[in-house]
Amino acid sequence: MAACGGAMCCCCPQCCGERESRTPEELTILGETHEEEDEILPRKDYESLDYDRCINDPYLEVLESMDNKKARNYEAVKWVMVFAIGVCTGLVGLFVDFFVRLFTQLKFRVVQSSVEECTEKGCLALSLLELLGFNLTFVFLASLLVLIQPVAAGSGIPEIKCYLNGVKVPGVVRLRTVVCKAMGVLFSVAGGKKGCGMLLGYGITEGREIKEKADFDGDKRDFVSAGAAAGVAAAFGAPIGGTLFSLEEGSSFWNQGLTWKVLFCSMAATFTLNFFRSGIQFGSWGSFQLPGLLNFGEFKCSESDKKCHLWTAVDLGFFILMGIVGGLLGATFNCLNKRLAKYRMRNVHPKPKLVRVLESLLVSLTTTVVVFVASMVLGECRQMSSTSHTGNDTLSMQGMSEDVNSSIKTFFCPNETYNDMATLFFNPQESAILQLFHQDGTFSPVTLSLFFLLYFLLSCWTYGISVPSGLFVPSLLCGAAFGRLVANLLKSYIGLDHIYSGTFALIGAAAFLGGVVRMTISLTVILIESTNEITYGLPIMITLMVAKWTGDFFNKGIYDIHVNLRGVPLLEWETEVEMDKLRASDIMEPNLTYVYPHTRIQSLVSILRTTVHHAFPVVTENRGNEREFMKGNQLISNNIKFKKSSILTRAGEQRKRSQSMKSYPSSELRNMCDEHITTEEPPEKEDLLQQMLERRYTPYPNLYPDQSPSEEWTMEERFRPLTFHGLILRSQLVTLLVRGVCYSESQSSASQPRLSHAEMSEDYPRYPDIHDLDLTLLNPRMIVDVTPYMNPSPFAVSPNTHVSQVFNLFRTMGLRHLPVVNAVGEIVGIITRHNLTHEFLQARLRQHYQTI
């Protein structure tokens, strides 16, 4: 019997009617789209990760064999694994950086030589064809790799947010994803796109691949957090920023030990990359001169300008205004990109995969033509000043392969002048950023305005196509142009000659990037570490805060938007205050599919093949008290006295909620229980509390092994009192069936084969599917005793628990299923991630207001 609500996945006939007949609340529950609001709602095919340990008998046997020495050895192995993740992430970064520089230098050297020759001969069309040939080839290869592994598309940051939040994103942590991302980013960056954020994907994937041999999903989460932080650290040379990124961007669980491991992993990635890059580039092994793939160089005023300061208190006012503008620009960028993403979802993704490749080629073609024409036509010839070389020594010390002077382009300009538009467009994006940060020669305000507009539109169009491409570097470049434009205007029209243009370029980059991604703490530290200038801490922090607050007034960050567009049930940090008007009984799924402690194979196969749930409550029924329950009298469960008026029963909950839920047969539910509640107490019975405490050591009653929940059951049969004994996972049930763990009617359950913890987890993480099981090998009349393999003590909540408490418990502990159990040990519902999404809670709150 498949559930119709948000507990697990919905596939029942009642929930699959025509869209036109569903209420908005039901559409929210089902994870579909509001046609009126054009809103993407959370989908049900995303599942939570299994972070909670299953404390069953095989696991207890492992604990019995553990001692302090083994625990210390295991902890040491985890530290070694964390170090290996950091080193591997740094090496992948080294590999990417080497080939990206090789391909980019080859492309620009050939095209620049062609442009210089064709300027005199009048064959610029040939130069354009050469540039198109390079870019289209690289982008085509990157698109093909995305066809092999679709999850390799994009920056990887939305997938990381989901994974760290506890959502299982299919294929995001596979070895094939590593290869496709690594190779795809080479070609996409060389083809004019940017994929700096892809190192995050490398880190997370390597974290998982190493984790395959560990024991618990909780350790997997820690390794993934460390891998994500190592990716940021390798990209920006910012180990502390990487650690804060992993914390800020979604890790649902954090403690002091994890902080040390993540920081250690980030340091390992940063210094591994630094060590090899410094040795390869300068031949000085062990000098550690190049801390990250993207480094902003040293910000320093010219020694000849005594009035120059990096920034002053007066500049903070301009920085705040830039933060506001950056937030507005970021909100505009996100709005346009969201519309483009929706268009792609409707018109590109449903079509054959080749259409996605053609779209990527179209974007590359358009971008190449715009860049080439803008560089040749829209640029201005600017005079080379003697001060334009002051920063060259500093930049060389930072390990840049090309200094500021060598990155200047002189297309169509006479001697001692340079083409400012070509200098920005015909360079790698990192070199263009350095030009805006450190080039003392001026850029025309018209050039900066046109460059910002063109790059803004091209970046917005590019992000979301089927190539591995990121958003960090394009956003930094757009923002740097915006900041440099502000500095030029202040110098030219207000007369503030003492301001340092590089500082305004940096603040502009922070403002625009903050307005797009809405990161605060981690981005502040990343920028400080990348500039190696602690005095920038205050202006960067203020600018990012203002940009985030301004942008949040209009929409979400770009990564959150793409997460929502995919329908991923992401859990926020906390619920809204008014959600505490709801209780666990208001959001739980009461229509359960359950199994008995002793169940026939035919019943298990039927349940597993007709539902998509990933966990099933293990229950027994109190048939002796069923008649009294249906009469509405006092319930007696496990011989503990209580009154129905003071406890929430399954039927009572169904009757109350049926008044506002059209998806349930409300008339049938309303007639289940009589409204009369008696206050008469039952006769005293023997107190069996001690026996209840010792229940784990006594056999469970073999109640009706032939029966299982059925669609033919009446509502009375379906909602009878169920004593809760534990949870068992789908993977565990399938493993028991595959390994033939069962006994016959003529035998005792003690004759059933026992599996060890190693045997139960042998197929982790890719357990067999029930549909691949050969049913001819199974005897349907055999009985399976599931009690040794279930989790007898999962986290559970009372029906009266406030939603904020439920939310904090679920998110902090990384749960996948949260049973709702009343005061007498009867399960009345179950809560999963889908019941705690913002959209689902909003729908339940509206129903709550309607019933008041």
N, C-alpha and C positions, 0 to 999 in steps of 0.2 A: 504494500500500500504506500504509494509515493506521497510525499508531503506536498501540500499546496502552498505553504507559506515560505517564510524565509529561512527555515532551519537548515535545509541542506540544498538540494537541487530539485527543481520542479519539473515533473514530466507526467503528472497525472491527467486523466481525461478532463476532470472538472476545470483544470486551470488552462486548458488549451482550446478554449472556445474562440469565437470571433473577436477581433480586437475592438470592434465597434461597441460590443456589449459590456466592456470592462470599465470599471470606474478608475479614476486617476490613482486611487490608493492601490488598487489591484495591479495596475501597470507598474507602479513603484515596486511592489512586492515581486513582480515577475521579472523586473530588470529590463523593461522595454522603454520605448521612446514616447514622450508626450509630443503628439503631432502639433499641438497648439504652440507650445513653448519651444519646440525643437530641442528638447533636452535629452541627453543620453543618460540613462539610468543604469545603476550597477547590474552587471550580468551575473547569472547564477553558475556559469561554468568555471568561475575562478574559485579555487579552494584555498583554505589557510594551510600553512605549513604545520607539521606536527612537532611543536616545540615541547609540549608537555610529555614528561617521561611516563611510560606505561609500567606501573609498579605491579607486574604480574608475577606468577610463580617462577618462570624462567629468569626474569630479571632479579628476583630475590636470591636465586641460586648464585648469580654472578656477584651480588653484594656480599653474600656469605663467604665467597672466596677472596674478597678484597681485603687488604690491610693497608696500613699507612705507607708501607714501602711501595706497594703497587700504585697507590694513589699518587705518590710523589713522582713515580716513574711516568705515569700517565700525564701528569701536569707538565713534566719536562718534555714529553713528546709534543704536547700542544705548543709549547714555546718554540720548539724546533720547527713545527709546521708553520707557525706564524712568521718566523724568520724566512723560511723557504718561500712563503707567499710574497713577502716583500722583495726578496732577491729576484724571483721570477718576474714580478711586475716591473722591476727596474730593467731587467734584461729585455723584456718585450718592448718597453719604452725605447731602449737603445736601438733595437732592431727597427722599430717604426721610424725613429728619428733619422737613422742613417739612410734608409732608402727613400724617405720623403725628401730629404735634402738632395739626394742624388738625382731623383726624377725631376724635382723642381728646378735645380740648377741647369740640368740638361735642357729642359723646356725653355726657360728664359734665355739661356745663352744662344740657343739656335734661333729663337724668334727675334731677339734683340739684334743679332748679327744680320738677320734677314731684313729687319726694318731699316737698319743703317744703310744697307746696300740699296734697298728699294726706294729709299728717300730720293736718291739721285736718279735712279732708273725709272721711277714711276710704276713700280710693280707691288704696291702695298697690298693688293688683293692676294698675292701669293703669300705674304707674311700672315695675313688673316687666315688663309687656308692651313698654313702650318700650325698656327695656334689652335685652330679648330681640330686639326688632326690629333694633336696631343691630348687636348681636353676630352674630346669625344671618346677616344680610345680608353683613357683612364676611367672615365665615368661608366662606360659600357662594361668594363671588367668589374668595377665595384658593384654595379647593378646585378651582374650575373652571380656574384657571391651572395648577394642578398636573396636571390631566388633560391639558392641552395639552403640558406638558413634565414628565413624572413625576420627573425628576432634580432638579427645583426644590423638592421636598418636603424637610422637615427643616432642619437648621442649615447644611448645606454643609460642615461640618468633616470628617466622615468621608470625603467625596469628595475634599477637599483632601489629607488624609493619604494616600489611595490614589494620587492623581495625583503628589504629590511623591515618593512611594515608587517611582514608575515604572510604575504600573498604568494602563492605558487604560480609563477609565470612560466608556462611551458617553454622549455628549450633555452631559457636564459643562461643556464649554467652548464652547458655541454661543451665538450672538447671541440666539437665541430663549430660551435659559436665562437670560440677563441680564434680558431684559424680564419674563419670568415671575417671576423671583426678586424683581426690584425692585418690580413691581406687587403680587405676592403678599404681600411683607412689609408693605406698607402696610396691606392689609386684615387680615392675620393679627394684627398688633400692635394695630390699632385695634379688632379683635374680641376682644381679651383674651388673645391668644397673644403670644409674644415671638420676635423674629427678629433680634436684634442680631448674631449670628454670621453672618448672611447677607451682610454686607459682605465677608466673606472670599470668598464665592462671586463677588461682583461683581469683586473684585480679580483673582482667578484667571482669570475669564472674559475680562476686558478684557486681561489679559496675553496670553492666547491669541489673541484677535481681532487685536490689534496684531501679533502674531508671525506671522500668516499670510503676510506678505510676506518674512519672513526666510528664511535658507537651511538652517539645521540644527536638528534637534530638540534638540540640546544648548542652543542659545539659547532655545528654547521653554521648556525646563525652568527656565532662569534667570529668564525673564519671569514664569513662573507662580509661582516662589518670591517674586519681588518683589511680585506682585499679592496673594498671600496675606498677606504682611507688611503691605502697605498697608491691607488690610481691617481688620486688628487695630488698626493705628495710628489709622485714622479712627474706629473705634468707641470706643476708650478714650483717645484722645489720648496714645498710648504708642508712639512710633516705635521706641525701643530694644526694648521688649517685643514689638512686632510682628516685628522682625528675629529675635529669639530664638525666637519662636513658629515662624517658618518653618524655622528650624534644628532645633528640638527635635521638631517634629511630623512629621518624615518626610523632609525633603530628603536624598536619598541621596548627593548630591554637593555639596561646599562648598569654596570657596577664598577667598582674600583679596579678589580682584576682585569676586566675587559679594557678599561682605559689604558692600563699599562701595556697590554698586548697590542692594542691598536696603534698606540704611539710607537712602540718598538717596531712594528711592521712598517709603519710609515717612514721611520728613520732608515730602516733597512732598504726600502725601495729608493729613497732619495739619495743615499750615499752610494748605493750600487750604481745607479745611473750616473751620478757625479763622478765616481771613480773611473768608470770606463770612458765616459765622454771626455773628461780632462786628459786621460792618457792617450786616447786616440787622436784628439785634436791638437794637443800641445806636446805630446810625447813626454809629459811630466806626470808619470804614474804616482798617484798618492797625493797630488796637489789639491784636489777637490776645488776646482775653479768654476765649474759649471753646475750649479745646484739643480736646475730644472730644465725641462724642454722649453718652457716659455719663461723668459727672464726679462724684466723691464729695465735692467741696467741701473746705474747710480744717478740719482737726482742731485745735481750740484750746480749752484750758481757760478757764473763766470767770475774768476778772480779779479778781473778788471772792473766789474760792476759792484761797487761797494754798497750801493743802496738795495741790491737785490736780496730778497729773502724767499725761501721756499713757500712760505705762507705766513700771513699775519691774522690777528684777530678780526680785522676789518674784512678779510677775505671770507670769513665764515658766513657772512650774510649772502655773498654771491654763491657760496657752495650750497646753502639751503635752497636758494632759488633754482640752482642747477639740479638739485635733488627733486624739486617739484616738477620741473620740466622733464627730467629723466623718467619720473614716475608716469607722467602723461604720455611720453613717447613709448615707454614700455607697455602701458595699457593698450595703446593704439596698435603696437606691434602684435601683442597677444590676441587682440580682437580680430585683426586681419588674418593672422595665422590660423586661428580657430575656424574661421569661415572657410579658408582654403582646405583645412583638414577635413571638415565636414563634406566639402565638395568632393574631395578625393575618396572619402568613404562611400559616397553614393554613386559616383560616376567612374572612378578609376579602379578601386579595389575589387568590385564585383566582376570586372572583366578579366580576360585572360592575363596571366602574369606578364606576358610580353608587353602589354600596354603600360605597365609600370616602368619597364625599361625604356620604352619610347618617351614617357613623360620625363624621365631623368635626362635623356639625351636632349629633349627639347629645352629643358631648363639650362643645361650646359651650353647648348648652342646660343640661346638668347644671352646668357651671361657673358659668353666669350665675345659676341658681337658688340654688346654694350660696352664692355671694358675696353675693347680695341678702339672703337669709334670715339669714346669719351677721351681716351688718352691722346688720340691724334687730333681731335677737333676742339675739345673743350678746355684743354690745358693752357696755362699761361707760362711764358718764359720768365723766370725769376732770376735775379742776380745772385750769384754765389758770393757770399760774404766770407771774409777771412775767419769770422767767428764760427762759421758753420762746421769747423773741424775740431772745435774745442772738446767735444765729447768723444772723439774717436778713441783716445787711449783708454778711457774708462770702459767703453763698450768692448774693446778688444780684451780687456782684462776680464770681462764677464763672459768671454768665450763666444762671441758672436762671429760667425763665419764670414760675414760681410759687415764692414763698418758703415757708418752713416755716409761717408763720402762715396764709397763704392756702390751704394744702393741708389744713388741719385741718377735719374734718367734724363738724358739731354735730347730726347726725340724732337726733331724739327726746330731746335733752338740753337742760336749761335754760340760761339765760345764764351766761356765764363758765365753761362746761364744754364738753367735746367728747367725741364717741363714738370711743373708741380703735380699735375694730374697723373701723368705717367709714373712719377715717382711713387705715388700711392697705389696705383693699380697694377703696375708691372713689377711688383716685388712680392715675395711671400708675405703673408699677412703679419707675421711677427716683425719683419723688417719695416713694414709700413707703420706699425704701432711704435716702433723705436724712432722712426722719423718724426712722428707727431709728438713723442715724449721729449726728444733730445735735439732735434734739428733746430738750431737757432735761426736759420734762414726762414723767412716768412713764407707762408702759404696764402694764396689769395683767398679772401673771404668768399668770393664767388665759387672758387674751386672747392673749398671746404664744404660749402652748402650743397653744391651739386654732388660731390662725392658722398656726403652723408645721405642725401635723398636716394641716390642710386643704390648705395650699399644697403640701406634700410629696406628698400623694396626687394632687392635681389635676395637678401638673407631671409626675409619673410617668406618669399616664394620657395626658396630652397629647402628650408627646414620642414621636414615631413616627407620628402621624396624617398624613394627606395634605394638609398645609398647610405653607408655609414658616415654621417655628417653631424658635427656638433654645433653648438651655438655660443660657446664661451668666447672664442677668439673673434668671430664676426661681431658680436655685441661689444667687445672691448674696442675693436677698431672703429665701429660706428660712434661709440661714446667718446673715444679719443678725438675724432674729428669734430664732434660737437663741442667738446671742451676747448679744443684749440681755436675753434671759431669764436667762442665766447671771449677767450683771451685776446684775440685779434681785435674784436670789437671794443673791448675795454681799453686797449692801448690806443686804438685809432680815434675813437669818438669821445672817450671820457678822459683820456690823458693819463691813465694809470700805467706809466712806463716801468714802474718798479716791480710789477707782478711777474712771476715766473710762469712762462707759458706751459712748461712741462707739468707743473702742478695742476693747472686747470685741465690739461688733457687727461691726466690721471683721474681727477675728480669727475670729469665728464664720462670717462669709461666706467667708473664705479656707478655713477648715477644711472646710466642707460642699462648696464648689466643688471643692477639691482632692480630697476623698474621692470625688466623682463623676467628674471628668475625669482625675485623676491627672497633672496637669501640675505641674511644679516650677519650673524656672528661669524660663521665660517668664512664668508666672503671677505669680511673685514680683515681677518687674520691672514687669509690667502694673499690679499693685495699687499698687506704690510710685509709679509715674508718675501713676496716677489720683488718688492722695491728695496728691501733691506733698509727701510727708513722708518723707525718707530715713531718719529714725530708726525707722520701722516695718519697715525691711529685715530685721533679725534676727528679731523675733517672727513676721513673715509667713513667712520662710523655714523656721524651725523648725516652725511649724504645718503648712505644706504638706508638708514631708518626713515628719512623723509621720503625717499623714492619708493620704499615699500609701502608706507602708509598712504601715499598718494595713489599708487597703483592698485592697492587693495580696495580702494573706494570704488573702483570700476570693475575689476575682474580678478581672477586668480593668476598665479605665476604660470609661465609657459609649460613647465613640467607637470604641474597639477592639472592644467587644462588637458594635456594629452593623456594623462592618466584617466581623467574622467571620460574623455572621448572613447577610450577603450572599454569603458564600463567596469574598471577594476574597483572592487569594494575596498577602497583605502580608508583606514581609520585615522581620524584626526588626533591631535594630542589630547583633547578633552571634549566633552559634550557641552552644549549650550546650557545656560542656567535653567531655562524653562523646561528642559527635558526631564528634570527631576520630578515633574508632575506625573511621570510615568513610572511604573514598577516593572519588575521582571515579568510578571504575569501579563502585562500589556504588550510586550514585544516578543514573547517566546512563541515557538511553534508547538501547539498542543497535539497536533495530529501526527503521531509517532509511528515509526516502523521499528519493531523490537523483536528480540529473540529470547527464547527461554534458555535456562542453564543447560538443559539437555534437549536438543532439537534434532529431528531427523534430517538426513542429508537432503532429501527431496525438498524439505521446507527451506533449508539454507540456500540451496541452488535457486529456488523460486524467488526468494527475497533478493538475492544478489543479482539475478538476471533481470528483474523487473524494476529495480530501483537504482539510483545513482548515488545513494547516500554513502558516506565514508565512515560512519560509525553508527552502531546500533546499541541502544540500551539493553542490558540483560535484566530481565524482570521475572517475577513470579506473581501469580494471581491469588487473591484471597476469595475463593469461591464461596466459602462459608459465610462471609460477610457481604457478598454481592447483593443479596436480596434486601438486606437492611440499607445498603448504600443506595439502591435504586428507589427505595421508599422515601429517601430524604432524611432518614433517622440518623442517629449517632453512628459514626464509623468506629470500628475496632480493627486496628491494624497492628500486627505484631504484639497484641495484648497490652498496648499502651492506651489509657483512657484519654479521650478528647471529645470535644463537641464540634459538630459541623459548622456551627455559627462562628467559631473562632479559628477555623482552618480553611484554606482554599483547596477544594478538590478539583479533579480534572473536569468533572461534569459541571460543577458550579462555575468554573472559569469559562467553559464553553458556552454555557447558558448566558452569562453576562456579556461576553464579547460577540455573540451571535446577533445581537440586536443591531450592530453597526457593520457587520462583515457580510457582504452579499455573496462572497465566494463560498460560504459555508451554508449548509441546509439549516437555516435558522429555525424554521418551524419544528423540525425534528428535534433540534437541540433544546428548544424551549419546552418541549413536552417531556424531556427526560426526567426532570426532577420536579417534585412538588414544591410550591413556594413555602409551604409550611415547614418551619424549623422547630423541632421539639427540643426542649431543655431537659428531658428526662435522661438521667445517666444510666448506663448499662450496669449490670451487676458486676461486683468485683471479681476479677479473675487472677490467676496466679501470675506473679511478676516474673517475666522471663528475660529481664534485661541482661543478666549475665550470659544467658544462652545467645542473645543477640550479639553481644560483644565477641562471643566465641564462634559466631556463625562461619567465619572464614575457615575454621578448622573442622567443620562438620559438612557432610554432603548436602548439596542443594536438592530440594525435592524434585523428583522427575515428574513434573506435571504436564500431562498431555503433550508428549513429544510429537504427535501427529499433527497438531494444530499450529498454525501460524497466522499472523494477521492477514486477513483476506478482504477483498473488496465486497464480498457478499455478507460480511458481518453487519449486524445492525448497529446503530449508534450506541445502544446499551452495551453490546459486546465490545465495541471498539473503545469505549471510555470507562471500562471497569477499573477499579483500583489496582494499580500495578506497583508492587514493592520493588524498589530499585536496588540492584546488586552491583552494577558496574557498567562500564562501556567496553565494547570490543570493536576493533577497527575492521573495515572491509578487507584490508590487506592481510590481517591475521586470519580471518575466516577463509579467504582463498588459499592461504598457505596451508591451513589445516586440511582443506579438501585435497589440495595437490599432493600432500604427503600422506594422505590416507589415515588421518588421526580420527578414529571412531571406534565404536564397540557395538556389538549386536544386542538384541533384546534379551537373549538368554545369558548374557554375561553381565558382570558388574562394571561400572564405569572405571574401576581401578585397573581393569585389563586394557584400557585405552592406551596406545603408545604415547610416550611423553617426548616433547621436543625441547631441546635446549635453546637458550637465547641466541646462540650462534646460528642454529638451524632456522629459527624464526626470522632472523634478519639476514639470512644468506643472500636473498634476492634484492636487498636494499641497494639503491632507491627505486628500482624498476621492478615492482612486484608483478607476478603474473595476473592476467585479466581473466575474470570468470568466463568470458565468452570464448576464450582460447582453451578452456578446460574440456577434455574429452569425457563426456558424461557416461559413455559406455563402460568406463573403468570404475564407475562409482555404483555402489549398491544403495539405491534410494531409501531402503528400509533401515540402514544402519543409523546409529545415533552418535552425535558429536557432543561431548562434554566440553563446553567453552569456558567453564569457570577457572581453570588454571591459567588461561591466556588472556582473560579480560583484565581491565584495570579496575580493581575493586574500590579505589579511593580517588576518583577524579575530583577536580575542583567542582563545586556545586554551589548554588545560591538558593535562597528562599524565594518564593513567589512575591513576597512583599519587599524585596530588595530594590532600592532606588536605582534608576538607570545609570546614574553617574558612577555608583559603586560597581555595578555590573560591567560598565565600560572600562573602568580603570583596572579591574581584575582581569578582564579578557585581554586587554591590550598589553598590560605590563607583563603578564605571565606568558604571553604568546600562545594563547589557547586556540583550539580549533573547534571544540564542542564544549558547551557549558550546560550541564543538566540543571533543571529547575526542580528541586525536591522539597516537598512540604515537610511539616514538623514530624510526621510519622513515617518518613522514609519512602513515601510514594512519589514517583516521578510524574510531574504534571506537564512537562514541556521540555524543550531544549532550545538553546540559543547558540547561533553561530555568527560568523562575521557579517553575514548579510542582514541579520537582525539589528546590527549596530551601526550601519551606514547612516549618514546624515539624511539621505532621502527616505529611508525606511522609517527612521525616527520621526521625521517631519510628518509622514503620512499617519503614523500612529497618534501623534499629537493632535492632528486635525480630527481624527476619530474621537479622541478623548474629549475635545471641546464640543463635538456634536452630541455626545452622550450625556454631557452635564445638564 
